[in-house]
Amino acid sequence: MKKLKGTGVALITPFTKKGKVDFIGLEAMVNHVIADGKGVDYIVALGTTGETATLDWQERMDVFACITEKNKKRVPLVAGFGGNDTAKLIQEIKAFNVKGYDAILSASPYYNKPTQEGIYQHYKAVCSETNLPVIAYNVPGRTASNITTATCIRLAKDIKNIVAVKEASGDLIQCMEIVRDKPKDFLVISGEDALTLPMISFGMDGVISVAANVWPVEFSRMVKLAMKGDFVKASNIHFKLLAGMHLLFAEGNPGGAKAFLSQMGIIENCLRLPLVPVSKELEAKMRAFTKQLH
């Protein structure tokens, strides 16, 4: 699973002003984040940042297909599939044309607030219905339930195609415990852009990043340096981007990413309700940050 080390990007889904998926913008994003080989190590399609909750089934399949086509096998691809109805999620994964995709990212069930046993049984059922490697995704801020260290290690040891966890709890101690107790080949991936540098310092394997949508070359360079142990050079880039990362999430995700990318002329600044564009005040701060960054 070396394919999933380094910088993955949780790719945004561009929309037109009429609310349709912007496939021209999506192609531009794929090229932007790959950056002629200087950008991200892999792409995650249709995670939370991709506004997947507002896409219907056909739109999702069209987005997956477009990314496969425009990627042209340049970087590995991960498909986002999550849900709080285990049976429905299994049906969707079985109906998915996996061609071109190397793994699945699947968030822990949201809203239902399952017990740890429920979380375990959910992943066990899902993973039994696919041959693709699965990255479990722990994001308690959105799901309202945490995958504990014990449950994460249990999943890693018991279910052969759970190969990694994306950890977005923000709990550094929990992340350290997982790194300490995990099987040798199990990957622990950051889901927190601003914490990625310290997380790599104690043995995590990279990041699935929102910030890499905006600064793919710089952010990927930081991660590569950190994973080589050059924390002095890596921290220089980290601190250079830190204020930008704060702005990126100040009014929610992916509103911040789309505002930055719109200012860069890559996509339209369009989201689907209930998400809305960031405020004019925040846009002005973003412009000022970009100006001083370069």
N, C-alpha and C positions, 0 to 999 in steps of 0.2 A: 504493500500500500504506500510505497514511496511517492506515488502519484499525488497523494493527498497531503504531503508535507509542504510547508512553505506558505504562500499566500493564495488563498482562494478568494474570489470576489462573489458576494451575494448580489447578483446583477439586478439592477432596476429594470422595470418594464416601462418603456416610453409609451405615452399616449399622444394622439393628435388633439387639436383643440375641439374636435367633434366627439372626443371620448373613445375613439377606436384605438386598438393597438397600433403603434407606429412602427411598422416593420423596417422602414428605412432608418429610423432612429435606433432600432434594435441592432441592425447591422453596424451602424456607426459606433454603438456602445461596445460590441464585441471587438471591433478593431481597436477602439480606444483602450480597452483594458489589457488587451494582448500587447499592444504597443510595439509591434515588430520584434517580439521576443524579449522586450525589456520590461514587460509588465508582469501580470499575475501568472501563477503556476497552474491554476485551474479555475473554471467558472462554475458557479452554482446557479442554476436556473430555477426561478420560481420558488424562492424561499419567501420569508416574510417581507424582505425588502422589495421583492418583485410584485407586491400588491396582489398576491395570488388569491386572496380571499374574495376579490372583486372580479375575478376572471371566470367565465364559464368553461365547461369541459373542452369545447372546441377551440376556444382561444388559448387555453393552456397547451393543448396538443400542437397548435400552430406555432406558439412561441418556442416550445421544445424543438420542433422541426426546423424553424428558422435559425435558431442558435446552432444546431448541428450543421446545417448547410453553410452558414457564414463562418463558423469556426474552422472548417476545412481540416479537421484533425490536428490543429496547431497545439491545443492544450486539452487535457482531460476535462470531461464534463460530468457534473453531478446534478441529478434531478431532485427537486424538492417535492416531497409528498408527505403531507401530514393531515391529521384530522382527529376528531374526538368520537368518531364512530368507527370502531375497529373493523367491523365487517365491510363497511362502505370503502374504507381506505384500502383494504385488501383487494376489493373488486377493481378499484382504480389502478392500483399497481399492476394487477394482472392484465388489464386492458391497455397498458402503456407499451408503446413500441420502444424497446430499450436500445435500439440500434443507435450507436454514437455516444451512449452514456456509460460511464464507468462505475457509478455508485449512486445511491439514494441518500438524501438527507431527510430525516423524518423527526419532526418535533414531537416531544412528549404531548399526550392529549391535553387539550385546553378545556376550560370551563367546567368539565365534569368533576375536577379535583379528585382523581383516583388515588387510592392508597398506593404505597410502594409495591405491593403485590399486584395491584391492578396495572401499574406502569410496566412491571416485568412481564405480565401475561400479555399485555398489548403488544409489546415488541416481539415477544416469542411467537405470537400468532402472525404478525406481519412478516417477520423474517422467514417464517416457514413457507411463505408463498412467493418468494423471489430468490433468484440465484445471484442477484447483484449484491455487492458489499453495501452495508447500511451504516450511515453515521447517525447515531442517536443525538438529539438536540435538546439540551437542557436550557430552557429560557423561562425561569419562574416569573419574571416580570410580565410575561404575556400569558403563560399557561395557568398561573396561580397554584402551581405545585412544583416542588423541587425533586429532581432525581438525586437522591442522596448518594454519598460516596459508596455505601454498602450496595445499593441497588445497581449503580454504575459498574462496579467491579463484578457483581453477580452476572450482569448482562454480558460483560466482556469475557468472562470465563465460560459461561454456559452456552452462548449462542454464537456459533462459529462465524456467521456472516455479519455480525456487529463488529466492525473493525475499528471504530473510532467514536469519540463523543465530541460534539461541539459544546463547549462549556461557556454559557453566558449568564451564569448566576452572579458573577461579580465577586464571588467568595473565594479569595485567594487561598485560604486555608483548605477549603474543600478541594480546590484544584490541586494543591500540593499533595493532599491525601490520595487523590486518584492517581497522580503520577507515581507516588510511592508504592501503591498497592497493585497497580495494573499489571496484566500480562505483558511480557516483553514487547510483543509486536503491536499492541493496542495503541492507537494514536489518541492524544488529548489535544484538541484544537481550540484555540481561543475564539470566543464569540464577542469579545470586548476590545474594540480597536485601541482604546487608550491604555489598556492593561496588557496588551500583547507583548511588549518589550519585557516587563518583569516576569510574565508568564513563561516566556521562552527561557529566561535565565534559570528557572528551576526545572526545565526539562519538557515543557510543552512543545508541540510539533508544528507550530505555525498558527494560522488564523483563517477564519472565513470572515471577510471584512466588508463593511459598508464603505469605509473611507477609500478603499481601492477602486471604487467606481470613479472617484474624483481625482485621486492622485495615484494611479496605478504604478507608475515607475518609481516614484519616491517611496511609497509605502512598501512595495515589494523589495526595494533595495534595503530598507530598514530591516525587514524580516530576514533577508538573506544574510546580512551582516551579523545580526543577533544570533542566528542559528550557526554561524561560523565562530561565535564567541567574541566577535569584535564589538563589544558593548559601548565602547567610546564613540566610534563612528555611528553606530546604530542610534545611540541616544541623541546625537546631534540632529539626526533626521527626525526622531521622535519629538524632540522639543520644538523643532521647526514647524511641525504639523499639529502640535497639541492644541493650540488655540483654534485652528481650523476644525479639528475633531469636535471640540466643544460646540462650535457654531453648527456643525453638521447635525447634531442631535438636539439642539436647543429647543426646537419646536416639533420634534418627532421625526421618525424615519418612515419613508424615504423623502419626505418633503425637503429636508436640508440638502440631500444629495442631488435631487432634481433641480433645486435652485442653483447650486454651484454649476451643475452641468449645463443648464440653460444659459448662464452667464458666459460659459465657455463656448457656446454656440453649437453644442453637440446634439441637444434634444430640446423639445418644447417643455416649458415648465407646467406640465399638466398632470393632475392626479385624479383618481376616482373617489367620489364621496364614499365613506365619510371623511376621507383625508382631503385637505385643502393645501394650497401653496403657503409657504411661510410668509410672515409679515414683511412689509416694506422696510421696516426698521432692521430686521435681521438680514434682508437682502443687501442693504447698504453696508452692514458690517462684513458680510461675505465678500463684497467687492473690495473693500479696504484690505481684508486679509489677503486676497489673491494678488492685489497690487504690490503689497509688501513682500509676499512670498517670492515673487519673481523680480 
